Amino acid sequence: MRFTIPADESIRIMTQNTPDTPATRALKAQRIAFAPYLYPYEEHGGAPFAARFLNLPEHAVIKTLVMENETGKPLLILMHGDRDVATKQLALASGNRLIQPCKPQIAQKHTGYQVGGTSPFGTRKPLPIFIERSILDLPLIYLNGGKRGFLVALHPHDLLRALSPTPVTVAKGTATDD
C-alpha cells in the first residue's frame, strides 16, 4: 500500500518558505515529494525538541548521525529520534572494528552540513549510509532538510530508492544492545 502526503502538506512543498539547501535541491532533482517543517532551532534540543515543537512522534523524527571507523572513514547512520545507536553493533554490521561519533568540525567537513542540520541528502561527498531497519516500516518519516530548524517529511521507500542505505538493527533497547 502506498501512502500519500496529506493534501494540506503537499501544497506546502514548493512554497517560498521552504529553505533552499543541498538536501532540498537533491530531493527535487530526484523528484521526491516532501513537506517542509520549520521550527526554531534549539542548541542540544535535537529530535526530542523538534518532535515536541512540531507535535510529531519522536520515533518518526529521524536523526542523521555522522560516525567514523577506526581509520577515520566516515559513514552516516539514520536512527529513530527516541533511540540511540549501539556502536559496537554498528561496527559489526558495517564490517569495522570500531565506530564512534565524528567531532562536529569533522562531520561538517565530510557532509557540508552543520551538526544539528545534517541531512543524508545532498552531502558534500557520497558516504556509506546505514538505516535502522524499523524506520522502513513507518508510513512517514521526518528528517533534517539540510539546515538547523528544518525537517522534511517523506516516505521511507523514497529514501530507500534514492539513497540505497544498508538496513541494520543497531538501536539500543533492542536485542542488539552494546
N, CA and C atoms as a LAMMPS dump frame, in Angstrom:
ITEM: TIMESTEP
0
ITEM: NUMBER OF ATOMS
534
ITEM: BOX BOUNDS ff ff ff
-5.0000000000000000e+02 5.0000000000000000e+02
-5.0000000000000000e+02 5.0000000000000000e+02
-5.0000000000000000e+02 5.0000000000000000e+02
ITEM: ATOMS id mol type element x y z
1 1 1 N 0.845 -1.187 0
2 1 2 C 0 0 0
3 1 3 C 0.883 1.24 0
4 2 1 N 0.62 2.185 -0.839
5 2 2 C 1.414 3.409 -0.947
6 2 3 C 0.687 4.534 -0.223
7 3 1 N 1.372 5.123 0.755
8 3 2 C 0.813 6.254 1.48
9 3 3 C 1.034 7.52 0.669
10 4 1 N 0.194 8.496 0.865
11 4 2 C 0.396 9.791 0.224
12 4 3 C 0.529 10.851 1.294
13 5 1 N 1.285 11.883 0.976
14 5 2 C 1.406 13.009 1.884
15 5 3 C 0.069 13.732 1.881
16 6 1 N -0.505 14.019 3.067
17 6 2 C -1.804 14.696 3.122
18 6 3 C -1.821 15.958 2.258
19 7 1 N -2.957 16.235 1.642
20 7 2 C -3.085 17.337 0.688
21 7 3 C -2.639 18.668 1.267
22 8 1 N -2.987 18.932 2.524
23 8 2 C -2.614 20.231 3.101
24 8 3 C -1.106 20.351 3.247
25 9 1 N -0.38 19.242 3.368
26 9 2 C 1.074 19.295 3.447
27 9 3 C 1.699 19.377 2.062
28 10 1 N 1.149 18.646 1.096
29 10 2 C 1.748 18.646 -0.231
30 10 3 C 1.646 20.016 -0.891
31 11 1 N 0.661 20.797 -0.519
32 11 2 C 0.537 22.155 -1.052
33 11 3 C 1.739 22.992 -0.641
34 12 1 N 2.275 22.701 0.559
35 12 2 C 3.396 23.488 1.08
36 12 3 C 4.73 23.074 0.489
37 13 1 N 4.762 22.03 -0.323
38 13 2 C 6.028 21.501 -0.814
39 13 3 C 6.864 22.562 -1.524
40 14 1 N 6.288 23.315 -2.379
41 14 2 C 7.06 24.255 -3.185
42 14 3 C 6.841 25.711 -2.75
43 15 1 N 6.475 25.932 -1.52
44 15 2 C 6.246 27.296 -1.066
45 15 3 C 7.563 28.042 -0.932
46 16 1 N 7.46 29.348 -0.864
47 16 2 C 8.659 30.167 -0.717
48 16 3 C 9.274 30.013 0.67
49 17 1 N 8.551 29.442 1.617
50 17 2 C 9.088 29.235 2.955
51 17 3 C 10.036 28.052 3.039
52 18 1 N 10.103 27.244 2.003
53 18 2 C 10.996 26.094 2.013
54 18 3 C 12.424 26.568 1.787
55 19 1 N 13.314 26.339 2.761
56 19 2 C 14.715 26.736 2.562
57 19 3 C 15.323 26.017 1.362
58 20 1 N 16.202 26.699 0.678
59 20 2 C 16.933 26.12 -0.445
60 20 3 C 18.253 25.606 0.104
61 21 1 N 18.369 24.295 0.224
62 21 2 C 19.578 23.668 0.758
63 21 3 C 20.041 22.595 -0.227
64 22 1 N 21.268 22.111 -0.067
65 22 2 C 21.684 20.985 -0.919
66 22 3 C 20.72 19.802 -0.8
67 23 1 N 20.153 19.603 0.386
68 23 2 C 19.201 18.491 0.583
69 23 3 C 17.926 18.71 -0.226
70 24 1 N 17.339 19.892 -0.15
71 24 2 C 16.095 20.131 -0.896
72 24 3 C 16.357 20.106 -2.396
73 25 1 N 17.516 20.582 -2.813
74 25 2 C 17.847 20.515 -4.24
75 25 3 C 17.988 19.056 -4.69
76 26 1 N 18.603 18.217 -3.842
77 26 2 C 18.748 16.789 -4.167
78 26 3 C 17.376 16.111 -4.22
79 27 1 N 16.511 16.441 -3.27
80 27 2 C 15.161 15.861 -3.262
81 27 3 C 14.391 16.257 -4.521
82 28 1 N 14.453 17.526 -4.887
83 28 2 C 13.751 17.993 -6.088
84 28 3 C 14.335 17.355 -7.347
85 29 1 N 15.664 17.246 -7.409
86 29 2 C 16.308 16.651 -8.585
87 29 3 C 15.9 15.192 -8.762
88 30 1 N 15.652 14.512 -7.651
89 30 2 C 15.248 13.108 -7.72
90 30 3 C 13.725 12.946 -7.731
91 31 1 N 13.02 14.077 -7.818
92 31 2 C 11.555 14.094 -7.87
93 31 3 C 10.917 13.363 -6.686
94 32 1 N 11.464 13.648 -5.504
95 32 2 C 10.932 13.059 -4.272
96 32 3 C 10.018 14.082 -3.611
97 33 1 N 8.769 13.695 -3.423
98 33 2 C 7.809 14.58 -2.755
99 33 3 C 8.186 14.7 -1.284
100 34 1 N 8.159 15.927 -0.787
101 34 2 C 8.442 16.158 0.625
102 34 3 C 7.635 17.344 1.107
103 35 1 N 7.438 17.378 2.406
104 35 2 C 6.735 18.5 3.027
105 35 3 C 7.693 19.157 4.018
106 36 1 N 7.85 20.478 3.958
107 36 2 C 8.781 21.166 4.866
108 36 3 C 8.162 21.447 6.23
109 37 1 N 8.976 21.36 7.245
110 37 2 C 8.571 21.676 8.618
111 37 3 C 9.665 22.545 9.239
112 38 1 N 9.336 23.783 9.519
113 38 2 C 10.29 24.708 10.142
114 38 3 C 9.992 24.836 11.628
115 39 1 N 11.025 24.97 12.417
116 39 2 C 10.879 25.172 13.861
117 39 3 C 12.087 25.965 14.348
118 40 1 N 11.995 26.638 15.479
119 40 2 C 13.15 27.39 15.979
120 40 3 C 14.206 26.431 16.516
121 41 1 N 15.406 26.508 15.974
122 41 2 C 16.479 25.611 16.397
123 41 3 C 16.837 25.886 17.853
124 42 1 N 17.027 24.812 18.604
125 42 2 C 17.463 24.922 19.992
126 42 3 C 18.736 24.105 20.16
127 43 1 N 19.812 24.766 20.584
128 43 2 C 21.1 24.096 20.799
129 43 3 C 20.903 22.884 21.712
130 44 1 N 21.375 21.733 21.285
131 44 2 C 21.285 20.464 22.019
132 44 3 C 19.847 19.992 22.219
133 45 1 N 18.897 20.572 21.481
134 45 2 C 17.493 20.143 21.597
135 45 3 C 17.224 18.868 20.825
136 46 1 N 17.873 18.744 19.668
137 46 2 C 17.78 17.541 18.853
138 46 3 C 16.376 17.121 18.461
139 47 1 N 16.252 15.839 18.178
140 47 2 C 14.977 15.266 17.746
141 47 3 C 13.875 15.43 18.792
142 48 1 N 14.174 15.277 20.096
143 48 2 C 13.086 15.442 21.075
144 48 3 C 12.454 16.841 21.024
145 49 1 N 13.286 17.872 20.893
146 49 2 C 12.749 19.236 20.826
147 49 3 C 11.926 19.428 19.554
148 50 1 N 12.471 19.016 18.409
149 50 2 C 11.764 19.165 17.132
150 50 3 C 10.415 18.448 17.182
151 51 1 N 10.416 17.228 17.714
152 51 2 C 9.176 16.449 17.792
153 51 3 C 8.146 17.157 18.673
154 52 1 N 8.582 17.644 19.833
155 52 2 C 7.649 18.337 20.733
156 52 3 C 7.115 19.61 20.089
157 53 1 N 8.008 20.404 19.507
158 53 2 C 7.597 21.68 18.93
159 53 3 C 6.619 21.483 17.779
160 54 1 N 6.889 20.498 16.939
161 54 2 C 6.064 20.26 15.75
162 54 3 C 4.923 19.267 15.995
163 55 1 N 4.835 18.777 17.225
164 55 2 C 3.802 17.812 17.595
165 55 3 C 3.857 16.566 16.694
166 56 1 N 5.071 16.021 16.571
167 56 2 C 5.31 14.825 15.768
168 56 3 C 5.743 13.692 16.691
169 57 1 N 5.54 12.454 16.283
170 57 2 C 6.05 11.342 17.095
171 57 3 C 7.582 11.318 17.036
172 58 1 N 8.216 11.337 18.196
173 58 2 C 9.68 11.357 18.235
174 58 3 C 10.281 10.145 17.53
175 59 1 N 9.578 9.035 17.55
176 59 2 C 10.059 7.812 16.906
177 59 3 C 10.159 7.99 15.38
178 60 1 N 9.348 8.895 14.815
179 60 2 C 9.356 9.131 13.366
180 60 3 C 10.266 10.286 12.959
181 61 1 N 10.793 11.038 13.935
182 61 2 C 11.777 12.086 13.642
183 61 3 C 13.134 11.383 13.619
184 62 1 N 13.748 11.363 12.455
185 62 2 C 14.936 10.557 12.23
186 62 3 C 16.202 11.404 12.327
187 63 1 N 17.137 10.927 13.146
188 63 2 C 18.429 11.599 13.302
189 63 3 C 19.379 11.101 12.218
190 64 1 N 20.156 12.02 11.643
191 64 2 C 21.236 11.663 10.731
192 64 3 C 22.528 11.874 11.507
193 65 1 N 23.187 10.788 11.865
194 65 2 C 24.389 10.854 12.686
195 65 3 C 25.618 10.531 11.848
196 66 1 N 26.655 11.343 12.01
197 66 2 C 27.908 11.129 11.284
198 66 3 C 28.872 10.408 12.229
199 67 1 N 29.271 9.234 11.806
200 67 2 C 30.185 8.397 12.592
201 67 3 C 31.45 8.165 11.78
202 68 1 N 32.459 7.613 12.46
203 68 2 C 33.687 7.249 11.757
204 68 3 C 34.206 5.931 12.299
205 69 1 N 34.946 5.232 11.449
206 69 2 C 35.524 3.966 11.885
207 69 3 C 36.907 4.193 12.496
208 70 1 N 37.591 3.112 12.787
209 70 2 C 38.895 3.187 13.457
210 70 3 C 39.955 3.912 12.635
211 71 1 N 39.768 4.022 11.316
212 71 2 C 40.732 4.732 10.477
213 71 3 C 40.264 6.146 10.125
214 72 1 N 39.135 6.555 10.686
215 72 2 C 38.614 7.9 10.428
216 72 3 C 37.723 7.99 9.206
217 73 1 N 37.38 6.846 8.592
218 73 2 C 36.494 6.858 7.427
219 73 3 C 35.056 7.095 7.896
220 74 1 N 34.369 8.101 7.319
221 74 2 C 33.027 8.458 7.795
222 74 3 C 31.921 7.576 7.213
223 75 1 N 30.795 7.554 7.942
224 75 2 C 29.573 6.925 7.473
225 75 3 C 28.407 7.616 8.153
226 76 1 N 27.23 7.466 7.579
227 76 2 C 26.012 8.019 8.175
228 76 3 C 25.165 6.878 8.701
229 77 1 N 24.504 7.128 9.829
230 77 2 C 23.523 6.194 10.357
231 77 3 C 22.234 6.968 10.619
232 78 1 N 21.135 6.489 10.091
233 78 2 C 19.826 7.101 10.314
234 78 3 C 19.142 6.319 11.431
235 79 1 N 18.765 7.058 12.489
236 79 2 C 18.227 6.419 13.689
237 79 3 C 16.985 7.151 14.164
238 80 1 N 16.048 6.4 14.752
239 80 2 C 14.857 6.99 15.364
240 80 3 C 15.275 8.061 16.371
241 81 1 N 14.49 9.123 16.463
242 81 2 C 14.789 10.213 17.38
243 81 3 C 14.769 9.818 18.835
244 82 1 N 14.043 8.766 19.169
245 82 2 C 13.95 8.332 20.565
246 82 3 C 14.86 7.149 20.873
247 83 1 N 15.795 6.853 19.997
248 83 2 C 16.717 5.737 20.196
249 83 3 C 18.153 6.213 20.031
250 84 1 N 19.067 5.455 20.606
251 84 2 C 20.498 5.691 20.444
252 84 3 C 21.096 4.552 19.634
253 85 1 N 22.282 4.794 19.104
254 85 2 C 22.965 3.793 18.293
255 85 3 C 23.841 2.916 19.18
256 86 1 N 23.72 1.617 19.038
257 86 2 C 24.629 0.659 19.676
258 86 3 C 25.852 0.582 18.758
259 87 1 N 26.889 1.338 19.086
260 87 2 C 28.035 1.489 18.181
261 87 3 C 28.796 0.182 17.955
262 88 1 N 28.835 -0.679 18.948
263 88 2 C 29.516 -1.972 18.744
264 88 3 C 28.772 -2.794 17.698
265 89 1 N 27.441 -2.759 17.757
266 89 2 C 26.651 -3.498 16.771
267 89 3 C 26.771 -2.874 15.387
268 90 1 N 26.845 -1.533 15.322
269 90 2 C 27.033 -0.869 14.03
270 90 3 C 28.401 -1.208 13.448
271 91 1 N 29.418 -1.279 14.296
272 91 2 C 30.751 -1.663 13.826
273 91 3 C 30.695 -3.058 13.2
274 92 1 N 30.054 -3.97 13.889
275 92 2 C 29.927 -5.329 13.388
276 92 3 C 29.169 -5.356 12.062
277 93 1 N 28.031 -4.657 12.018
278 93 2 C 27.185 -4.642 10.821
279 93 3 C 27.868 -3.975 9.63
280 94 1 N 28.77 -3.034 9.911
281 94 2 C 29.428 -2.298 8.827
282 94 3 C 30.809 -2.852 8.487
283 95 1 N 31.199 -3.931 9.163
284 95 2 C 32.485 -4.555 8.864
285 95 3 C 33.674 -3.791 9.418
286 96 1 N 33.472 -3.081 10.514
287 96 2 C 34.548 -2.314 11.137
288 96 3 C 34.835 -2.86 12.532
289 97 1 N 36.021 -2.511 13.056
290 97 2 C 36.357 -2.897 14.428
291 97 3 C 35.771 -1.919 15.43
292 98 1 N 35.649 -0.643 15.019
293 98 2 C 35.221 0.414 15.929
294 98 3 C 34.412 1.442 15.155
295 99 1 N 33.356 1.931 15.767
296 99 2 C 32.581 3.056 15.222
297 99 3 C 32.371 4.027 16.369
298 100 1 N 32.594 5.296 16.075
299 100 2 C 32.376 6.341 17.078
300 100 3 C 31.866 7.594 16.381
301 101 1 N 31.195 8.48 17.138
302 101 2 C 30.726 9.731 16.532
303 101 3 C 31.896 10.586 16.07
304 102 1 N 31.711 11.29 14.958
305 102 2 C 32.712 12.252 14.477
306 102 3 C 32.642 13.509 15.333
307 103 1 N 33.748 14.191 15.442
308 103 2 C 33.736 15.515 16.058
309 103 3 C 32.966 16.442 15.121
310 104 1 N 32.263 17.455 15.677
311 104 2 C 31.425 18.332 14.842
312 104 3 C 32.147 18.933 13.631
313 105 1 N 33.391 19.386 13.803
314 105 2 C 34.119 20.001 12.677
315 105 3 C 34.395 18.972 11.577
316 106 1 N 34.706 17.755 11.988
317 106 2 C 34.987 16.688 11.017
318 106 3 C 33.697 16.283 10.308
319 107 1 N 32.603 16.182 11.067
320 107 2 C 31.308 15.838 10.466
321 107 3 C 30.923 16.873 9.413
322 108 1 N 31.121 18.153 9.725
323 108 2 C 30.793 19.217 8.766
324 108 3 C 31.686 19.126 7.537
325 109 1 N 32.948 18.811 7.734
326 109 2 C 33.875 18.676 6.603
327 109 3 C 33.416 17.563 5.653
328 110 1 N 32.945 16.454 6.22
329 110 2 C 32.518 15.316 5.388
330 110 3 C 31.179 15.56 4.693
331 111 1 N 30.243 16.202 5.396
332 111 2 C 28.884 16.327 4.864
333 111 3 C 28.574 17.676 4.228
334 112 1 N 29.25 18.72 4.68
335 112 2 C 28.914 20.069 4.237
336 112 3 C 27.832 20.702 5.098
337 113 1 N 27.353 19.986 6.094
338 113 2 C 26.287 20.47 6.972
339 113 3 C 26.799 20.695 8.388
340 114 1 N 26.219 21.71 9.052
341 114 2 C 26.486 21.918 10.463
342 114 3 C 25.82 20.809 11.259
343 115 1 N 26.438 20.428 12.382
344 115 2 C 25.784 19.487 13.286
345 115 3 C 24.473 20.128 13.741
346 116 1 N 23.409 19.35 13.725
347 116 2 C 22.076 19.876 14.023
348 116 3 C 21.314 20.217 12.755
349 117 1 N 21.997 20.129 11.615
350 117 2 C 21.376 20.42 10.334
351 117 3 C 21.791 19.42 9.268
352 118 1 N 22.24 18.248 9.691
353 118 2 C 22.759 17.24 8.763
354 118 3 C 21.638 16.428 8.136
355 119 1 N 21.668 16.376 6.821
356 119 2 C 20.721 15.571 6.051
357 119 3 C 21.491 14.475 5.325
358 120 1 N 20.868 13.321 5.103
359 120 2 C 21.529 12.308 4.288
360 120 3 C 21.492 12.659 2.79
361 121 1 N 20.657 13.625 2.424
362 121 2 C 20.556 14.068 1.029
363 121 3 C 21.493 15.245 0.791
364 122 1 N 22.166 15.247 -0.345
365 122 2 C 22.98 16.4 -0.731
366 122 3 C 24.26 16.568 0.062
367 123 1 N 24.84 15.484 0.538
368 123 2 C 26.105 15.6 1.271
369 123 3 C 27.221 16.027 0.323
370 124 1 N 28.233 16.647 0.906
371 124 2 C 29.363 17.164 0.127
372 124 3 C 29.995 16.072 -0.722
373 125 1 N 30.146 14.887 -0.157
374 125 2 C 30.669 13.749 -0.907
375 125 3 C 29.838 12.53 -0.548
376 126 1 N 29.762 11.553 -1.441
377 126 2 C 28.988 10.346 -1.142
378 126 3 C 29.572 9.618 0.071
379 127 1 N 28.696 9.212 0.975
380 127 2 C 29.115 8.486 2.172
381 127 3 C 28.292 7.209 2.28
382 128 1 N 28.87 6.161 2.871
383 128 2 C 28.05 4.976 3.137
384 128 3 C 26.94 5.358 4.11
385 129 1 N 25.736 4.868 3.835
386 129 2 C 24.585 5.198 4.682
387 129 3 C 23.976 3.907 5.206
388 130 1 N 23.757 3.889 6.516
389 130 2 C 23.084 2.786 7.179
390 130 3 C 21.793 3.336 7.768
391 131 1 N 20.768 2.501 7.83
392 131 2 C 19.475 2.93 8.354
393 131 3 C 18.939 1.859 9.3
394 132 1 N 18.455 2.3 10.445
395 132 2 C 17.806 1.364 11.364
396 132 3 C 16.627 0.747 10.616
397 133 1 N 16.629 -0.564 10.537
398 133 2 C 15.666 -1.317 9.724
399 133 3 C 14.209 -0.932 10.01
400 134 1 N 13.854 -0.708 11.271
401 134 2 C 12.459 -0.43 11.623
402 134 3 C 11.967 0.928 11.109
403 135 1 N 12.872 1.808 10.716
404 135 2 C 12.47 3.088 10.112
405 135 3 C 11.69 2.831 8.823
406 136 1 N 12.072 1.79 8.125
407 136 2 C 11.437 1.479 6.843
408 136 3 C 9.987 1.025 7.002
409 137 1 N 9.589 0.689 8.223
410 137 2 C 8.209 0.266 8.496
411 137 3 C 7.278 1.438 8.78
412 138 1 N 7.826 2.635 8.956
413 138 2 C 6.994 3.798 9.27
414 138 3 C 6.301 4.318 8.012
415 139 1 N 5.089 4.842 8.137
416 139 2 C 4.397 5.364 6.959
417 139 3 C 4.984 6.68 6.457
418 140 1 N 5.554 7.47 7.364
419 140 2 C 6.114 8.775 7.009
420 140 3 C 7.232 9.068 7.996
421 141 1 N 8.343 9.627 7.488
422 141 2 C 9.453 9.989 8.372
423 141 3 C 9.767 11.467 8.211
424 142 1 N 10.38 12.013 9.238
425 142 2 C 10.745 13.428 9.28
426 142 3 C 12.238 13.477 9.533
427 143 1 N 12.991 13.984 8.559
428 143 2 C 14.428 14.08 8.761
429 143 3 C 14.926 15.448 8.371
430 144 1 N 16.155 15.724 8.762
431 144 2 C 16.675 17.062 8.566
432 144 3 C 16.73 17.413 7.09
433 145 1 N 16.357 18.649 6.797
434 145 2 C 16.339 19.137 5.425
435 145 3 C 17.592 19.898 5.028
436 146 1 N 18.65 19.811 5.841
437 146 2 C 19.912 20.442 5.471
438 146 3 C 20.163 21.78 6.13
439 147 1 N 19.394 22.07 7.166
440 147 2 C 19.549 23.342 7.875
441 147 3 C 19.003 23.158 9.288
442 148 1 N 19.639 23.778 10.248
443 148 2 C 19.137 23.716 11.614
444 148 3 C 17.722 24.296 11.657
445 149 1 N 16.828 23.596 12.346
446 149 2 C 15.448 24.062 12.467
447 149 3 C 14.589 23.762 11.256
448 150 1 N 14.97 22.763 10.468
449 150 2 C 14.24 22.454 9.244
450 150 3 C 14.188 20.938 9.021
451 151 1 N 12.988 20.396 9.076
452 151 2 C 12.769 18.98 8.772
453 151 3 C 11.983 18.852 7.475
454 152 1 N 12.14 17.713 6.826
455 152 2 C 11.306 17.385 5.672
456 152 3 C 10.618 16.054 5.963
457 153 1 N 9.347 15.986 5.61
458 153 2 C 8.591 14.744 5.734
459 153 3 C 8.615 14.053 4.382
460 154 1 N 8.899 12.771 4.408
461 154 2 C 8.882 11.992 3.176
462 154 3 C 8.618 10.53 3.515
463 155 1 N 8.415 9.759 2.484
464 155 2 C 8.139 8.343 2.657
465 155 3 C 9.455 7.584 2.724
466 156 1 N 9.578 6.64 3.646
467 156 2 C 10.832 5.9 3.748
468 156 3 C 11.194 5.144 2.466
469 157 1 N 10.192 4.703 1.695
470 157 2 C 10.519 3.987 0.457
471 157 3 C 11.204 4.922 -0.545
472 158 1 N 10.885 6.236 -0.502
473 158 2 C 11.573 7.195 -1.384
474 158 3 C 13.033 7.352 -0.961
475 159 1 N 13.276 7.396 0.343
476 159 2 C 14.644 7.471 0.854
477 159 3 C 15.414 6.218 0.44
478 160 1 N 14.788 5.071 0.582
479 160 2 C 15.414 3.8 0.217
480 160 3 C 15.783 3.777 -1.268
481 161 1 N 14.865 4.226 -2.096
482 161 2 C 15.1 4.259 -3.551
483 161 3 C 16.219 5.221 -3.918
484 162 1 N 16.239 6.395 -3.298
485 162 2 C 17.193 7.435 -3.679
486 162 3 C 18.597 7.225 -3.112
487 163 1 N 18.687 6.732 -1.887
488 163 2 C 19.991 6.658 -1.216
489 163 3 C 20.554 5.247 -1.081
490 164 1 N 19.729 4.235 -1.281
491 164 2 C 20.145 2.833 -1.124
492 164 3 C 20.922 2.582 0.166
493 165 1 N 20.356 2.996 1.309
494 165 2 C 21.062 2.749 2.573
495 165 3 C 21.044 1.261 2.924
496 166 1 N 21.991 0.857 3.735
497 166 2 C 22.049 -0.521 4.202
498 166 3 C 21.213 -0.653 5.475
499 167 1 N 20.145 -1.454 5.464
500 167 2 C 19.342 -1.645 6.683
501 167 3 C 20.118 -2.456 7.727
502 168 1 N 20.078 -1.979 8.963
503 168 2 C 20.734 -2.64 10.087
504 168 3 C 19.81 -2.592 11.297
505 169 1 N 20.09 -3.421 12.279
506 169 2 C 19.346 -3.398 13.536
507 169 3 C 20.352 -3.083 14.635
508 170 1 N 20.495 -1.784 14.941
509 170 2 C 21.524 -1.328 15.874
510 170 3 C 21.013 -0.324 16.899
511 171 1 N 19.708 -0.252 17.078
512 171 2 C 19.139 0.676 18.063
513 171 3 C 19.325 0.093 19.456
514 172 1 N 19.78 0.917 20.379
515 172 2 C 19.847 0.472 21.772
516 172 3 C 18.431 0.23 22.245
517 173 1 N 18.272 -0.756 23.098
518 173 2 C 16.951 -1.108 23.576
519 173 3 C 16.36 -2.264 22.801
520 174 1 N 17.116 -2.746 21.8
521 174 2 C 16.705 -3.941 21.059
522 174 3 C 17.61 -5.083 21.491
523 175 1 N 17.475 -6.205 20.879
524 175 2 C 18.29 -7.378 21.218
525 175 3 C 19.77 -7.182 20.88
526 176 1 N 20.109 -6.074 20.241
527 176 2 C 21.49 -5.852 19.804
528 176 3 C 22.223 -4.791 20.608
529 177 1 N 21.799 -4.548 21.847
530 177 2 C 22.431 -3.51 22.669
531 177 3 C 23.939 -3.678 22.767
532 178 1 N 24.613 -2.537 22.975
533 178 2 C 26.058 -2.535 23.264
534 178 3 C 26.338 -3.31 24.53
